[in-house]
Amino acid sequence: MKQSFFENDKALLTVMVQADNPDRIKELIDKSVPEGAEAFGMQFEQLKSEYRTKEVYKDLFAYAKDKPVYVTNYRHTSNEGKTDDMLAAELVELAGCGADLCDVMGDYFDRQPDEVAVDKTAIEKQKELIRKIHDKGAKVLMSSHVLKYIPAEKVLEIALEHQKRGADICKIVTGADTMEQQLENLKIINMLKENLKIPFLFLCGGECRILRRIGGELGCCMYLCVHEYDALATPAQPLLKQLKTIRDNIS
């Protein structure tokens, strides 16, 4: 039976397999499975344009076998120059090809510094996009990469907006450069547990980012990690092998 991003006993170990070609994605999958990968994250903005086809998508999702796949289609790298409408259409296509969880950026159709759309027309377009993805059989993670420390009330405001717009999972990335900010972020996880009706992933960057290593034990629904640090891996994401050891040994 295929695993799921939902209703797991432990936060899912989701390995981000970033590459500009399908063979490298498959190589990272092959390396990750023996080390305990439970899901995969494929970032299609990294894939070269010649590989952006339905055939490639279906092949990659099938290659993950019983592991669910989370997909992103952000604005950078191979997607530079595309409109948000184009990116949204590609997400729907990915959902139709077998993606399990699609990342809808919180500021699709209304670009904002904190990645939360405020324009009413844009918000309605986001809701319609989420409905289209659901109709294809996939779930939606809505993401806002704030990338700096923000107070608890602002985090909750963003999270509730994600929920209101129809997301199945809320993802917010902030920051922490001091121990005080890090402690506040740890408290925020509990606040999200008490106030949200949907699962969430609360991450932070900066100097103090312990959330990425223990967040799942406090309430986050998954971990984002990497098998190895190559040119495209996100440095802030912990190594799978280390993260599995931490998760499996925290009671």
C-alpha positions in Angstrom: 0.0 0.0 0.0 1.2 3.5 -0.9 2.2 5.7 2.1 0.6 9.0 2.6 1.5 12.5 3.8 -1.5 12.3 6.2 -2.3 10.6 9.5 1.2 9.1 10.2 2.4 8.0 13.6 5.6 10.0 13.1 6.5 13.0 11.0 7.3 11.8 7.5 10.9 11.8 6.3 10.5 13.6 3.0 13.7 13.6 0.9 14.1 16.5 -1.5 15.6 15.2 -4.7 16.5 18.3 -6.7 18.1 17.8 -10.1 18.0 19.2 -13.6 17.5 15.8 -15.2 15.4 12.7 -14.5 18.3 10.3 -14.1 19.8 12.2 -11.2 16.4 12.3 -9.5 16.2 8.5 -9.8 19.8 8.2 -8.5 18.9 10.2 -5.4 15.8 8.1 -4.9 17.8 4.9 -5.2 20.3 6.2 -2.6 17.6 7.4 -0.2 15.3 4.4 0.0 17.8 2.1 1.8 18.5 4.9 4.3 14.8 5.2 5.3 13.2 7.7 3.0 9.4 7.7 3.4 8.4 10.3 0.8 10.1 12.4 -1.9 10.0 16.0 -2.9 10.6 16.8 -6.5 11.2 20.4 -7.4 10.3 20.8 -11.0 11.6 24.3 -11.4 15.0 22.7 -11.4 14.3 20.4 -14.2 15.5 21.4 -17.7 12.8 22.4 -20.1 13.3 19.4 -22.4 12.3 17.1 -19.5 9.1 19.0 -18.7 6.7 16.4 -20.3 3.9 14.3 -19.1 5.9 11.2 -19.9 8.8 12.2 -17.7 6.4 13.2 -14.9 4.6 9.9 -14.9 7.8 7.9 -15.1 9.3 9.8 -12.1 6.2 9.4 -10.0 6.0 5.7 -10.8 9.7 5.3 -9.9 8.9 6.4 -6.4 6.8 3.3 -6.1 5.0 3.2 -2.7 6.5 6.5 -1.5 4.3 9.6 -1.9 5.6 12.6 -3.9 5.5 16.3 -3.0 6.1 18.6 -5.9 7.0 22.3 -6.3 6.9 24.6 -9.3 8.4 27.8 -8.0 9.3 30.9 -10.0 13.0 30.5 -10.2 15.6 28.6 -12.3 13.9 26.9 -15.3 10.7 28.7 -14.6 12.1 32.2 -14.9 10.0 34.3 -17.2 6.8 32.2 -16.9 3.6 33.8 -15.6 1.9 32.5 -12.5 -0.9 31.3 -14.7 1.6 29.1 -16.5 3.0 27.8 -13.3 -0.4 27.0 -12.0 -1.4 25.1 -15.1 1.8 23.1 -14.8 0.9 22.2 -11.2 -2.5 20.9 -12.4 -0.7 18.9 -15.0 1.7 17.4 -12.4 -1.4 16.5 -10.3 -2.9 14.8 -13.3 0.2 12.8 -13.8 0.3 11.3 -10.3 1.8 13.9 -7.9 0.4 13.3 -4.4 0.9 16.8 -2.9 1.3 20.0 -4.9 2.9 23.2 -3.5 0.7 26.2 -4.2 2.7 29.4 -3.4 0.7 31.6 -1.1 1.2 34.6 -3.4 0.4 33.0 -6.7 -1.2 35.7 -8.9 -0.3 38.5 -6.5 3.4 38.5 -5.7 4.2 39.7 -2.2 7.4 39.9 0.0 5.9 37.4 2.5 4.4 35.2 -0.1 0.8 35.8 1.0 -1.6 37.2 -1.7 -3.9 40.0 -0.6 -5.7 40.8 -3.8 -9.2 39.4 -3.7 -9.2 38.4 -7.3 -5.9 36.5 -6.8 -7.2 34.8 -3.7 -10.2 33.5 -5.7 -7.9 32.3 -8.4 -5.9 30.4 -5.8 -9.1 28.8 -4.5 -10.0 27.7 -8.0 -6.5 26.3 -8.6 -6.8 24.3 -5.4 -10.1 22.9 -6.6 -8.6 21.9 -9.9 -5.7 20.1 -8.2 -8.2 18.3 -5.9 -10.2 17.3 -8.9 -7.1 15.6 -10.3 -6.8 13.5 -7.1 -3.9 15.4 -5.4 -3.7 17.3 -2.2 -2.4 20.8 -1.8 0.3 22.3 0.4 0.2 26.1 0.5 3.6 27.7 1.2 4.7 31.1 2.3 8.5 31.6 2.5 8.8 34.7 4.7 12.5 33.9 5.4 12.8 36.2 8.4 11.6 36.2 12.0 8.0 37.2 12.4 5.9 37.2 15.6 3.5 34.5 16.5 0.3 36.4 15.6 1.6 37.0 12.1 2.5 33.3 11.7 -1.0 32.3 12.8 -2.6 34.9 10.5 -0.8 33.4 7.5 -1.6 29.8 8.6 -5.3 30.6 8.9 -5.3 32.1 5.5 -3.8 29.0 4.0 -6.5 26.9 5.7 -9.2 29.3 4.6 -8.1 29.1 1.0 -8.5 25.3 0.9 -5.0 24.0 1.5 -4.7 20.5 3.0 -1.3 21.3 4.6 0.1 24.7 5.6 3.8 25.4 5.1 5.5 28.6 6.5 9.2 29.3 6.5 10.4 32.1 8.7 13.8 32.7 10.3 15.7 32.9 13.6 19.1 34.5 14.2 19.0 34.5 18.0 18.2 32.0 20.7 15.3 34.2 21.8 13.7 34.0 18.3 14.4 30.2 18.2 12.5 29.7 21.5 9.6 31.8 20.2 9.5 29.7 17.1 9.3 26.5 19.2 6.3 28.0 21.1 4.7 28.9 17.8 4.5 25.2 16.8 2.3 24.6 19.8 0.1 27.6 18.9 -0.4 26.2 15.4 -1.3 22.8 16.9 -4.0 24.5 19.0 -5.5 26.7 16.3 -5.2 24.9 13.0 -7.5 22.2 11.7 -5.1 21.1 9.0 -1.5 19.6 9.3 1.3 22.1 9.1 5.0 22.4 8.4 6.7 25.3 10.2 10.4 25.8 9.3 13.0 28.5 9.8 16.3 29.5 8.3 19.0 31.7 9.8 21.6 30.9 12.5 19.1 29.1 14.8 17.1 26.5 12.9 16.7 23.6 15.3 13.1 23.3 14.1 14.3 21.5 11.0 15.7 18.7 13.2 13.0 18.4 15.9 9.9 20.1 14.5 8.3 16.8 13.7 8.4 15.7 17.3 6.7 18.9 18.4 3.8 18.9 15.9 5.0 19.4 12.3 3.6 16.8 9.9 6.9 16.1 8.1 10.6 16.7 7.8 12.3 18.0 4.7 15.8 16.5 4.2 18.4 15.6 1.6 20.4 12.5 1.0 23.6 14.5 0.2 24.8 18.0 -0.3 25.3 18.5 -4.0 25.1 21.7 -6.1 21.3 21.8 -6.0 20.6 20.6 -2.5 19.2 23.1 0.0 22.0 23.6 2.6 19.5 24.3 5.5 17.9 20.9 5.0 19.4 18.2 7.3 20.8 14.9 5.9 18.3 12.0 5.9 20.7 9.7 7.8 21.2 12.1 10.6 17.5 13.2 10.8 16.3 9.6 10.9 18.6 8.9 13.8 17.3 11.9 15.7 13.6 11.2 15.0 13.7 7.5 15.8 15.5 8.1 19.1 13.4 10.9 20.5 10.7 9.4 22.7 
